Amino acid sequence: MADPLSIAASIAGVVTLADLVFGRLYKYTKTVKDAPAEVKQLTTLVNDLGGLLNSLARLARALEGERFDVSLRMQHVDACNFVLASLDKLLQKAEKDLAKPGQLDRIQRKLKWPFSTSQIKEYLAELSTHKDNIVLALTADTMNGLLQSLSFERKLIDTTDEILQDVRETRKITTRIEESSERTKVLKAFLKHNPQENYDMSLSLRHPRTGLWLLRLPPFQTWLDTPGSKLWLSGIPGAGKTVLAASVIEAALARSNDKVAVAFYFCDYKTEATWNPSTILSVIAAQLALQSEEAYKELASFYDQLHPPNGLPRSPRILELTMALSTMTDRFDQVFIIVDALDECGEHTTSVVEILASYANDHDNVCAALLSRDEDEIRFRLGDDFENLEIAAHSEDVAEYVSSEIQERVRDGRLRVGDNDLLADIQRTLVDKAHGM
């Protein structure tokens, strides 16, 4: 979750969408002959939601600066956005149908409503549920209370210490081994590049609802729930893969416990040291060692092999690292591995992809998510074994960001547009020209 100002901006973006949908519904009900009563109810409900969301955005701005539970998501607002976006797509299609030439066909199309009665009732029921929770959120006097009301789970956290502990547990690898100077030495030897900084940076760049389209997809839910499942998320440069990686890591960390481990890594073309397959495997091993006493003992034993008491220390070989990592992996019921930017490993790209793919295929308890550009050498190795999710063509994140930014600029006077249709045209143009970037 981002800071309160981003929360307010995110809610304001849904206000813009609600205004657009209300406008389309209102115009369509005026055009359609004898529109069903449910359609008018839906129009009224969307209008009410827009007003409530606008009030919620103002409340979030008033509460900015307060400490709050960053693990809570505005799921009822997210769901509203999803339903409104679905409505908007159907209404846009209906408007295009009406605009087609042919006077007789046009008259007939005016009589056609794009939804069945059962669909309208589903939309009414769904939006009414979220409306009730938004009304509840408007009674909150803290940012944490507001977010709890908007969360499906409504977690209750009473103290600052509990909030801070929750932040640590959901945003970092949880250390589950005893600490000592000897253990610090062992872990430091393998943690050659700490990926936490990259993860924190990705989180700071992420809009509050970035990646929700991915989290909703059945293949992603299967990946979270099924040991042995594998995903390859590919996209063009600028598609937001690294920021999306933060959402994947966050979802995995939420599942972490004594028997479920998470390890992640960010390759970076600007830092050659991050390209080395040995470094990648070492960092993954160090993260697993932090999460299990048994896994740590395996790593410590390997460290002793590399640092004999009567000989010179040496660097680990890839095969040795792979074997040690394999033994550590077997200490868990499920292991999530997320590696971003495989294509940024220079001359090591093929080796890195081959090693990670083999590691994932050799362990039934490993859930691997690898992110990269869609390049031939990567597709050749991952295409058959990893389910590919193309992220370049998804513009939902771009639309969400553009919508919230436009609303903020309208609110503070930087953008003056009095026509909602013009606002919609501006938003569509910006999203279309972004080409998923």
C-alpha positions as CSV (number, residue, x, y, z in Angstrom):
1,M,0.0,0.0,0.0
2,A,1.2,3.5,-0.7
3,D,1.0,6.6,1.5
4,P,-2.4,8.2,2.4
5,L,-2.1,10.7,-0.5
6,S,-1.8,7.8,-2.9
7,I,-4.8,6.2,-1.2
8,A,-6.9,9.3,-1.8
9,A,-5.7,9.6,-5.4
10,S,-6.6,5.9,-6.0
11,I,-10.1,6.4,-4.6
12,A,-10.4,9.6,-6.7
13,G,-9.6,7.6,-9.8
14,V,-12.6,5.4,-9.1
15,V,-14.8,8.5,-8.7
16,T,-13.8,9.5,-12.3
17,L,-14.8,6.0,-13.5
18,A,-18.1,6.2,-11.6
19,D,-18.9,9.6,-13.2
20,L,-18.2,8.2,-16.7
21,V,-20.4,5.1,-16.1
22,F,-23.2,7.2,-14.7
23,G,-23.1,9.5,-17.7
24,R,-23.2,6.6,-20.1
25,L,-26.0,4.9,-18.2
26,Y,-28.1,8.1,-18.0
27,K,-27.7,8.7,-21.7
28,Y,-28.5,5.2,-22.6
29,T,-31.6,5.0,-20.5
30,K,-32.8,8.2,-22.2
31,T,-32.3,6.5,-25.6
32,V,-33.6,3.0,-24.9
33,K,-37.3,2.7,-25.2
34,D,-39.0,1.5,-22.0
35,A,-35.8,0.8,-20.1
36,P,-36.3,-1.7,-17.3
37,A,-36.7,-0.4,-13.8
38,E,-33.6,-2.2,-12.7
39,V,-31.6,-0.1,-15.2
40,K,-32.8,3.1,-13.5
41,Q,-31.9,1.5,-10.1
42,L,-28.4,0.8,-11.4
43,T,-28.0,4.4,-12.6
44,T,-29.0,5.7,-9.2
45,L,-26.7,3.3,-7.4
46,V,-23.7,4.3,-9.5
47,N,-24.5,8.0,-9.0
48,D,-24.7,7.4,-5.2
49,L,-21.4,5.4,-5.3
50,G,-19.7,8.3,-7.0
51,G,-20.7,10.7,-4.3
52,L,-19.7,8.3,-1.5
53,L,-16.3,7.6,-3.1
54,N,-15.7,11.3,-3.5
55,S,-16.4,11.8,0.2
56,L,-14.1,8.9,1.0
57,A,-11.3,10.4,-1.0
58,R,-11.7,13.7,1.0
59,L,-11.6,11.7,4.2
60,A,-8.4,9.9,3.2
61,R,-6.7,13.3,2.4
62,A,-7.8,14.6,5.8
63,L,-6.2,11.5,7.5
64,E,-2.9,11.6,5.6
65,G,0.2,11.5,7.7
66,E,-1.1,8.8,10.1
67,R,0.6,5.5,10.6
68,F,-1.5,2.6,9.2
69,D,-1.3,-1.1,8.4
70,V,0.3,-1.3,5.0
71,S,-0.9,-4.9,4.5
72,L,-4.5,-3.9,4.3
73,R,-6.0,-3.4,0.8
74,M,-9.0,-1.3,-0.2
75,Q,-10.7,-4.4,-1.5
76,H,-14.2,-3.0,-1.6
77,V,-12.9,0.0,-3.6
78,D,-10.9,-2.4,-5.8
79,A,-14.0,-4.4,-6.4
80,C,-16.1,-1.3,-7.3
81,N,-13.4,-0.3,-9.8
82,F,-13.6,-3.8,-11.4
83,V,-17.4,-3.8,-11.7
84,L,-17.5,-0.2,-13.0
85,A,-14.8,-1.0,-15.5
86,S,-16.8,-4.0,-16.7
87,L,-19.9,-1.8,-17.0
88,D,-18.0,0.9,-18.9
89,K,-16.7,-1.6,-21.5
90,L,-20.2,-2.9,-22.2
91,L,-21.7,0.6,-22.4
92,Q,-18.9,1.8,-24.7
93,K,-19.7,-1.1,-27.1
94,A,-23.3,-0.2,-27.0
95,E,-22.5,3.5,-27.9
96,K,-20.4,2.3,-30.8
97,D,-23.3,0.1,-32.1
98,L,-25.6,3.2,-32.0
99,A,-23.1,5.2,-33.9
100,K,-23.0,2.8,-36.9
101,P,-24.6,3.9,-40.2
102,G,-28.0,2.7,-41.3
103,Q,-31.0,4.5,-40.1
104,L,-33.3,1.4,-39.7
105,D,-30.6,-0.6,-37.9
106,R,-29.9,2.4,-35.7
107,I,-33.5,2.7,-34.6
108,Q,-33.6,-1.0,-33.8
109,R,-30.3,-0.7,-31.9
110,K,-31.8,2.1,-29.8
111,L,-34.3,-0.4,-28.5
112,K,-31.6,-2.9,-27.5
113,W,-30.3,-2.9,-23.9
114,P,-26.8,-4.5,-23.6
115,F,-27.5,-6.3,-20.4
116,S,-29.9,-9.0,-19.4
117,T,-32.1,-8.6,-16.3
118,S,-30.1,-11.2,-14.4
119,Q,-26.9,-9.3,-15.2
120,I,-28.3,-6.0,-14.0
121,K,-29.4,-7.7,-10.7
122,E,-25.9,-9.1,-10.3
123,Y,-24.4,-5.7,-10.8
124,L,-26.9,-4.2,-8.3
125,A,-26.1,-6.8,-5.7
126,E,-22.4,-6.5,-6.1
127,L,-22.2,-2.8,-6.0
128,S,-24.7,-2.6,-3.1
129,T,-22.4,-4.7,-0.9
130,H,-19.4,-2.5,-1.6
131,K,-21.5,0.6,-1.1
132,D,-22.4,-0.6,2.5
133,N,-18.8,-1.0,3.4
134,I,-17.8,2.4,1.9
135,V,-20.5,4.0,4.1
136,L,-19.0,2.2,7.1
137,A,-15.5,3.5,6.1
138,L,-16.8,7.0,6.1
139,T,-17.4,6.7,9.9
140,A,-13.8,6.0,10.5
141,D,-11.7,8.5,12.4
142,T,-8.3,7.0,11.6
143,M,-6.6,5.8,8.4
144,N,-6.3,2.4,9.8
145,G,-10.0,2.3,10.6
146,L,-10.9,3.4,7.1
147,L,-8.7,0.7,5.5
148,Q,-10.1,-2.0,7.9
149,S,-13.6,-1.1,6.8
150,L,-12.6,-1.5,3.1
151,S,-10.8,-4.8,3.6
152,F,-12.7,-8.1,3.1
153,E,-11.1,-9.5,6.2
154,R,-11.4,-6.4,8.4
155,K,-8.4,-7.2,10.4
156,L,-8.4,-5.6,13.9
157,I,-5.1,-4.2,15.0
158,D,-5.0,-2.2,18.3
159,T,-1.4,-1.1,18.9
160,T,1.4,0.6,17.1
161,D,3.7,-2.3,17.9
162,E,1.4,-4.8,16.3
163,I,1.1,-2.6,13.2
164,L,4.9,-2.3,12.9
165,Q,5.3,-6.1,13.4
166,D,2.7,-6.7,10.7
167,V,4.7,-4.4,8.3
168,R,7.9,-6.3,9.0
169,E,6.3,-9.7,8.5
170,T,4.6,-8.8,5.2
171,R,7.3,-6.7,3.5
172,K,10.5,-8.6,4.4
173,I,11.8,-12.2,4.7
174,T,10.9,-13.2,8.3
175,T,14.0,-14.5,10.1
176,R,13.2,-17.7,12.0
177,I,16.7,-18.7,13.1
178,E,18.7,-17.7,16.2
179,E,21.1,-14.9,15.5
180,S,24.8,-15.0,16.4
181,S,28.1,-13.7,15.0
182,E,28.9,-17.0,13.4
183,R,25.6,-17.2,11.7
184,T,25.9,-13.7,10.5
185,K,29.2,-14.6,8.9
186,V,27.8,-17.6,7.1
187,L,24.7,-15.7,5.8
188,K,26.8,-12.7,4.7
189,A,29.1,-15.0,2.7
190,F,26.1,-16.0,0.6
191,L,24.0,-12.9,0.6
192,K,26.3,-11.2,-1.9
193,H,23.6,-8.9,-3.1
194,N,20.6,-7.9,-0.9
195,P,17.4,-7.8,-3.0
196,Q,15.4,-6.1,-0.2
197,E,16.4,-2.6,-1.5
198,N,15.2,-3.4,-5.0
199,Y,11.9,-4.7,-3.6
200,D,11.4,-1.6,-1.4
201,M,12.1,0.6,-4.4
202,S,9.5,-1.3,-6.5
203,L,6.9,-1.0,-3.8
204,S,7.5,2.8,-3.5
205,L,6.9,3.2,-7.3
206,R,3.8,1.1,-7.2
207,H,0.4,2.7,-7.4
208,P,-2.0,1.3,-4.7
209,R,-3.9,-1.0,-7.0
210,T,-1.1,-1.9,-9.5
211,G,-1.2,-5.6,-10.4
212,L,-4.7,-6.3,-9.2
213,W,-5.6,-7.7,-12.6
214,L,-2.8,-10.3,-12.2
215,L,-3.8,-11.2,-8.7
216,R,-7.3,-11.9,-9.9
217,L,-6.3,-14.3,-12.7
218,P,-7.0,-18.0,-12.0
219,P,-3.4,-19.0,-13.2
220,F,-1.9,-16.7,-10.5
221,Q,-4.2,-18.1,-7.8
222,T,-3.2,-21.6,-8.9
223,W,0.4,-20.6,-8.6
224,L,-0.1,-19.4,-5.1
225,D,-2.0,-22.5,-4.0
226,T,-0.3,-25.3,-5.9
227,P,3.3,-26.4,-5.1
228,G,5.1,-27.1,-8.3
229,S,3.3,-24.5,-10.4
230,K,5.4,-22.2,-12.6
231,L,4.8,-18.8,-14.2
232,W,6.7,-16.8,-16.8
233,L,5.5,-13.2,-16.9
234,S,6.8,-11.6,-20.1
235,G,6.4,-8.0,-21.4
236,I,7.9,-5.3,-23.5
237,P,10.3,-2.8,-22.1
238,G,8.4,-0.3,-20.0
239,A,5.5,-2.6,-19.3
240,G,6.1,-2.3,-15.5
241,K,7.5,-5.8,-15.0
242,T,9.7,-4.8,-12.0
243,V,6.9,-3.0,-10.3
244,L,4.6,-5.9,-11.0
245,A,7.2,-8.2,-9.4
246,A,6.7,-6.4,-6.1
247,S,3.0,-7.4,-6.2
248,V,4.0,-11.0,-6.8
249,I,6.5,-11.0,-4.0
250,E,4.1,-9.4,-1.6
251,A,1.4,-12.0,-2.4
252,A,4.0,-14.8,-1.8
253,L,5.2,-13.2,1.5
254,A,1.7,-13.2,2.8
255,R,1.7,-17.0,2.6
256,S,5.1,-17.4,4.4
257,N,5.2,-19.5,7.5
258,D,7.4,-22.1,9.2
259,K,6.9,-24.5,6.3
260,V,6.5,-22.1,3.4
261,A,9.5,-20.1,2.3
262,V,9.9,-17.1,-0.1
263,A,13.0,-16.0,-1.9
264,F,13.3,-13.3,-4.5
265,Y,15.9,-11.6,-6.7
266,F,16.2,-8.7,-9.1
267,C,18.7,-8.8,-12.0
268,D,19.9,-5.4,-13.1
269,Y,21.7,-4.6,-16.3
270,K,23.3,-1.6,-14.6
271,T,25.0,-3.8,-12.0
272,E,27.1,-6.6,-13.6
273,A,27.5,-8.4,-10.2
274,T,23.8,-9.3,-10.3
275,W,24.1,-11.2,-13.5
276,N,26.2,-14.1,-12.2
277,P,24.3,-17.4,-11.8
278,S,26.4,-18.2,-8.7
279,T,25.3,-14.9,-7.0
280,I,21.6,-15.6,-7.8
281,L,21.7,-19.1,-6.3
282,S,23.7,-17.9,-3.3
283,V,21.2,-15.1,-2.5
284,I,18.3,-17.5,-2.9
285,A,20.0,-20.0,-0.5
286,A,20.7,-17.3,2.1
287,Q,17.0,-16.3,2.1
288,L,15.9,-19.9,2.6
289,A,18.4,-20.3,5.4
290,L,16.9,-17.3,7.2
291,Q,13.5,-19.0,7.3
292,S,14.3,-22.4,8.7
293,E,16.8,-23.8,11.3
294,E,17.2,-27.0,9.3
295,A,17.8,-25.1,6.1
296,Y,20.4,-22.9,7.8
297,K,22.3,-26.0,9.1
298,E,22.5,-27.2,5.5
299,L,23.9,-23.9,4.4
300,A,26.4,-23.8,7.3
301,S,27.6,-27.3,6.4
302,F,28.2,-26.1,2.8
303,Y,30.0,-23.0,4.1
304,D,32.3,-25.3,6.1
305,Q,33.2,-27.2,3.0
306,L,34.1,-24.0,1.3
307,H,36.2,-22.8,4.3
308,P,38.2,-25.8,5.5
309,P,40.1,-25.3,8.8
310,N,43.4,-26.4,7.2
311,G,43.1,-24.9,3.7
312,L,42.3,-21.8,1.7
313,P,38.6,-20.8,1.2
314,R,37.2,-21.1,-2.3
315,S,34.1,-19.9,-4.2
316,P,31.3,-22.3,-4.7
317,R,30.8,-24.0,-8.0
318,I,27.4,-23.9,-9.7
319,L,26.7,-27.6,-9.3
320,E,27.6,-27.5,-5.6
321,L,25.3,-24.5,-5.1
322,T,22.5,-26.3,-6.9
323,M,22.9,-29.4,-4.7
324,A,23.0,-27.4,-1.5
325,L,20.0,-25.3,-2.5
326,S,18.1,-28.5,-3.5
327,T,18.7,-30.0,0.0
328,M,17.6,-26.8,1.7
329,T,14.4,-26.7,-0.5
330,D,13.5,-30.1,0.7
331,R,13.2,-28.7,4.2
332,F,10.0,-26.9,3.3
333,D,6.5,-27.9,2.1
334,Q,6.4,-25.0,-0.4
335,V,9.0,-22.6,-1.7
336,F,8.2,-19.4,-3.7
337,I,11.0,-18.2,-6.0
338,I,10.5,-14.9,-7.8
339,V,13.2,-13.6,-10.1
340,D,12.8,-10.4,-12.1
341,A,14.6,-9.3,-15.3
342,L,16.1,-12.5,-16.6
343,D,16.9,-10.7,-19.8
344,E,19.2,-8.3,-18.0
345,C,21.9,-10.8,-17.3
346,G,24.0,-10.1,-20.3
347,E,26.0,-13.1,-21.5
348,H,24.8,-15.1,-18.5
349,T,21.1,-14.9,-19.6
350,T,21.0,-18.4,-21.1
351,S,22.7,-20.0,-18.1
352,V,20.6,-18.2,-15.6
353,V,17.3,-19.2,-17.3
354,E,18.5,-22.8,-17.7
355,I,19.6,-23.1,-14.1
356,L,16.4,-21.6,-12.6
357,A,14.2,-23.6,-14.9
358,S,15.9,-26.8,-14.0
359,Y,15.8,-26.0,-10.3
360,A,12.0,-25.4,-10.5
361,N,11.3,-28.5,-12.6
362,D,13.3,-30.7,-10.2
363,H,11.3,-29.8,-7.2
364,D,7.6,-30.5,-6.8
365,N,7.3,-28.0,-3.9
366,V,8.8,-25.0,-5.8
367,C,6.5,-22.3,-7.1
368,A,8.6,-20.3,-9.5
369,A,7.6,-16.9,-11.1
370,L,10.2,-15.6,-13.6
371,L,9.8,-12.1,-15.2
372,S,11.5,-11.0,-18.4
373,R,11.1,-9.6,-21.9
374,D,9.7,-12.1,-24.4
375,E,13.0,-13.1,-26.0
376,D,13.6,-16.2,-28.2
377,E,16.2,-17.8,-26.0
378,I,14.1,-17.4,-22.9
379,R,10.9,-18.6,-24.6
380,F,12.7,-21.6,-25.9
381,R,13.7,-22.7,-22.4
382,L,10.5,-21.7,-20.5
383,G,7.8,-22.1,-23.1
384,D,6.9,-25.7,-22.5
385,D,7.2,-25.9,-18.7
386,F,6.1,-22.4,-17.5
387,E,2.6,-20.9,-18.0
388,N,3.2,-17.6,-19.9
389,L,1.2,-14.5,-18.8
390,E,1.7,-11.6,-21.2
391,I,1.7,-8.4,-19.3
392,A,2.6,-5.9,-22.1
393,A,-0.9,-5.8,-23.4
394,H,-2.6,-5.2,-20.1
395,S,-3.6,-1.5,-19.8
396,E,-5.6,-1.8,-16.6
397,D,-2.7,-0.5,-14.4
398,V,-2.1,2.4,-16.9
399,A,-5.8,3.3,-16.9
400,E,-5.9,3.2,-13.1
401,Y,-2.9,5.5,-12.8
402,V,-4.1,7.9,-15.5
403,S,-7.6,8.1,-14.0
404,S,-6.3,8.9,-10.5
405,E,-3.8,11.4,-11.8
406,I,-6.4,13.2,-13.9
407,Q,-8.7,13.4,-10.8
408,E,-6.0,14.8,-8.6
409,R,-5.2,17.5,-11.2
410,V,-8.8,18.4,-11.5
411,R,-9.1,18.6,-7.8
412,D,-6.1,20.9,-7.3
413,G,-6.8,23.1,-10.3
414,R,-4.0,22.0,-12.5
415,L,-6.5,20.7,-15.0
416,R,-9.8,22.4,-15.8
417,V,-12.2,20.3,-17.7
418,G,-16.0,20.8,-17.2
419,D,-17.1,17.9,-19.5
420,N,-16.9,14.3,-18.3
421,D,-17.0,13.1,-21.9
422,L,-13.9,15.2,-22.6
423,L,-12.2,13.7,-19.5
424,A,-13.0,10.3,-20.8
425,D,-11.5,11.1,-24.2
426,I,-8.4,12.4,-22.5
427,Q,-8.1,9.2,-20.4
428,R,-8.7,6.9,-23.3
429,T,-6.1,8.7,-25.5
430,L,-3.4,8.6,-22.9
431,V,-4.0,4.9,-22.2
432,D,-4.1,4.0,-25.9
433,K,-1.0,5.9,-26.7
434,A,0.8,4.2,-23.8
435,H,0.5,0.8,-25.6
436,G,0.5,-1.1,-22.3
437,M,3.7,0.7,-21.0
